[in-house]
C-alpha cells in the first residue's frame, strides 16, 4: 500500500519550485528561529514558547484549585463550622475537582510533552506548531470560561462528574452546569489536538536512525497516552454535548419519561473517566522512567517489558469503567468478574513498578531533589494501588462507597501518581526553562513538607471514611469520632500547601540566584541535554544521527565538542525556512524534509473566534455565536491556504542524501495526523452509536414505539455513501500522479456526493420527531454529526478544486487529495453506518 | 422433548448430574479434528504451538463443555472465547506468515461475531448441524485470519486491534445490561444449574467483557513484545 512512489521534482538548490513566500533569505539559522519580540510574542508558535505557556497556565490553575482545597479543609477543620455555607461549599469542591482534573493535570502533561518531545526525538519544533498554539488558546479561553462562573455567581456545584439528573435543567436551573459543559468541552479541544500532535510528532519527526525501539521510554508513554486521549476523551465530549443539548434544546437524552436513561451519562462519563486516570498517570510514570536512569547511572531495566506493560494498560483501562458503577445496580452475576478485572490492572502496573525497582537495584542512586520526589511517588502510589485493590472488592466497595475512604484512595493515586513525579520533573527539567538550577536546600524542604503534609492529610481520611463520614458534606455534627481526624487532615493540608508555596518562592528566587546550569547538569543520557540549557530559540543546528537509546552516554562524538558543531542533517538552510527531518514511522529512516511554520496569528484568531462562539452560546446571544464561528472559519481557511514548496528534492546534508520536501506518502506526518483525527472522529461517532445501542437495549419499549426512518431514503443514502467511498479512493490514487487539472473533477465529485449523502440522510429521518423519545433524539444526533463532517468535506474539496483552478498546485503537491481521500473514506463509513442504523432500527429486530 | 425432534450436535441439554459423562465422540467429528490436526502438522512452521492449538480445539468439542453449551449460554460463550482468543491466535502464530488485509478481516470478524450471537442465527445453530458448523468454522476461521493479519501487519495492527477490542466490549456490554433474556432455547435449560436464563446471559456477557478482555490484553502484550524484538534485530535480518 505504501510502496507507490509519488511524483517529485529535482531542482538545483538555488531554485524554488513554486516560490514559497515565507522564506527569510537575509537571516541565518538562529535568526530564523528567534521568537518574535514584543506583542508579536503572542504569534509565536515555537514548541518552547507554547510548552512554557501550558506549564505556567497549568500551574496557576493548580494553585487556584489548591486554594479551593484549603477552603474545603478549613470548612471541615471543626464540627458544625460556618466558614462556608453549603451552596458555596458545593461550588468549591466541584471546582476543585474540575480544575485539578481538566485544567491542571492534562494541560501540565501536554506542556511537558510539547516542550520535551522535539528535544528528545531530535526535531527542531513540534510537527504542527500552529495546532499546538491553537490548542493552548482553546485551553486558556475554556479555562477562563469555567473560572468566570465564580464572577457570575454561577459556579458549578454538582461534583466534578456532573451526574444527571442533578445537572439537568429541572434541578440545576441557573447557568452553572452550562459553564461547566461548554468551558470544559472547549478546553478539551486542546487535549485532542495535543493527541494528534503527539502521535504525529513522535512517529514522524525523529532523528535519523532513531527506530521505535531506540526511542526514549518517555516517548512510548506519551504515544500510548496520546492514543488513549484520542479514544478516551470522545465519550465525555459526546456526553457533554448531549447533556448541553438536553439543557439548551430540550432533547430528552437522559429523561426517563421519554425513554432516556440517567445511567447513560454515567457510562459515557466513566468510559472517559477511567482511562483518564491512566492518561494522567502514564506520562508521570514515563517521566519517572526517564529521570530514574539518570540518577542511578544505568539504563532502565526491562525497556521492552515496560513498553508492553504500558500498551497493555492502554487497552485494559477501557474495559474497566463499570467498576466506578458498582453501586448503580449492575447485574449481580457480573460484579465478581468486574472485581477480578479491576485487580488485573495490578499486573501491568506492577510490571512497571518492578522495572523501576530493578533499575534502582542496579546502582546507588544520587539523592538529588528529583530523586526524592521519585521515592515519594513510589511510596504514595503503591499505597494508593493497595487501597485500589481494596475498593475493587465489591463488598468492601459498597461499604466504602461515597465515603472519605474513596477520597483518600483517589488522592493517593493522583497525587502520588501525578503530582509528586511532576514536581520531580519540574526540578529536573527546570534548567531547560530558566537556564538555572533550583535550590537543592530549599527543594529538600519542599519535598519533606509536601510528603509529610500529604500523608497527614490523606492517611487520616482512610480512617475518617471507615468511620462512616460521607464525602461532599459541608459540615458534620460533633462527637461522631470524626473531629480529631478532620482536624489533623486540615493541619496536614496546610503543611502540604506550605511546601507548594515554598516551591513557588524557589521558582522566583532561583531565576536570580540559582546556579547557572552547565551542559548536561544531571549527567543524563537523552538528547534534550545536548545543548547547554541556556534557553535558545532553536533546537539543533544539525540533527545528529542516533544509534542508542541513551545517545549522550553511548555516542562520545555528541559531547566532545561544542553542541553547535555536532554533525548531522539539515545544517545548511538552503530555503531559509524552518524545517526538520521527517522519518519513516517504524524504522526511523529519513524519508522527507518537513517544512515548519513561522510565527503567525491564525491560531490565536481561530481560537478567539471559537471562544466568542462558545461564550455567546452561554449568553444566548446567537448572532454573536455566528460571528464567532465565522471568524474561526476564516482563520482556519487562511491556515490551510499557505503556498508550499512540497514535491521538490533537496539536499538533506546527510552524506549527500537528497530528500523530498513534504512528500506525498501515506507515511507522511500530515497523513498520520489525518489518521489520528479520524480515529478521534470515529471514537466520537462510536460514542453516539453506543448511546443508541444502549437505549435500544435498556429501553426496548421506546425503541419499538419510535417511528422508523424512511427505508427507501436510507437505502439510497447507503448507495451515496458508497459513492463517497469510491471517490475518496480515487482522490487518494490521483494524489500520487503528475496530472493536476483533471483531478478537479474528483474534487467536485466529492463535494456533490457528500451533499447528496447529507440530503438523503436528512430525508430518511425527517418524519421522526426528535423530541418524541431519547431514541429518536440519538437518531437525529447521528445525522447532525455526519452532516457536520460532510460540510467540512464539501468546503475542503471546493478549496482543493479552487486552488487547482487558479494554478496554485503543481505536480507533486497534491497531498491534500491524499488527506481528503482518507478523510472521505472514514466519513463515508460513518454515513453508511448511520444509514444502516436507520434501516436496522426500523426493521423488526 | 418430542422423540422425532432434531437433536443438536452436542446432544440434548444435560442436567448437572450427568454433565461430566457427556463426551462427544461422534466419528465424523473425530475424523474432522484428525484431518484438521494433520493439515496443521503439515503446514505449520512452529509445530508446538500448532499442536497445542489443535489440542485445545479438540478439547472444546469433545469434552463435556460441548454438552454444557447446550444448557448454558455462558458455557457456549466460554467455548467461543477459548476458540477465538486462545486457539485461533496459537494457530495463527504457528502458520507461515500470511499477508491478509487487516481492516476487511477485522470488519468481517466483527460482523460474524455480532450476527452469530444474536437471537435468530443463534437459534438456527440449534436446529441443524450445518448451521452449527457454519458458525464454528466461520468464527474460528476468521479469528485465525484476524490474528494472522495482525501478526503480519506489525505496528499497523494498532488501530484495527483497538477497533476489535472496542466492538467485542460493546457487544459484551449490551449482553450484560440487556433487561431480558435473548435466547428462548436457554429459558428452561439453565434452571437446573441454579441460574435464570437472564442470569446465565449476564454471566455470559460479563465473561466476554472480562475474560475476553483479559485474554485480549495478554495478546496485545505478546504482540508488542514480538514487535519490539523484531525491530531490535539488525536491518535486513527481520
Interface residues (C-beta under 8 A of the other chain):
Chain A: X211 X212 X213 X227 X231 X304 X305 X307 X308 X309 X311 X312 X315 X316 X318 X319 X322 X330 X331 X332 X333 X334 X337 X338 X340 X341 X344 X348 X585 X586 X587 X675 X679 X686 X690 X693 X694 X697 X698 X700
Chain B: X154 X155 X158 X159 X162 X165 X166 X169 X170 X173 X174 X176 X177 X178 X179 X180 X199 X202 X203 X205 X206 X207 X209 X210 X211 X213 X214 X216 X217 X220 X221 X222 X224 X225 X228 X229 X231 X232 X235
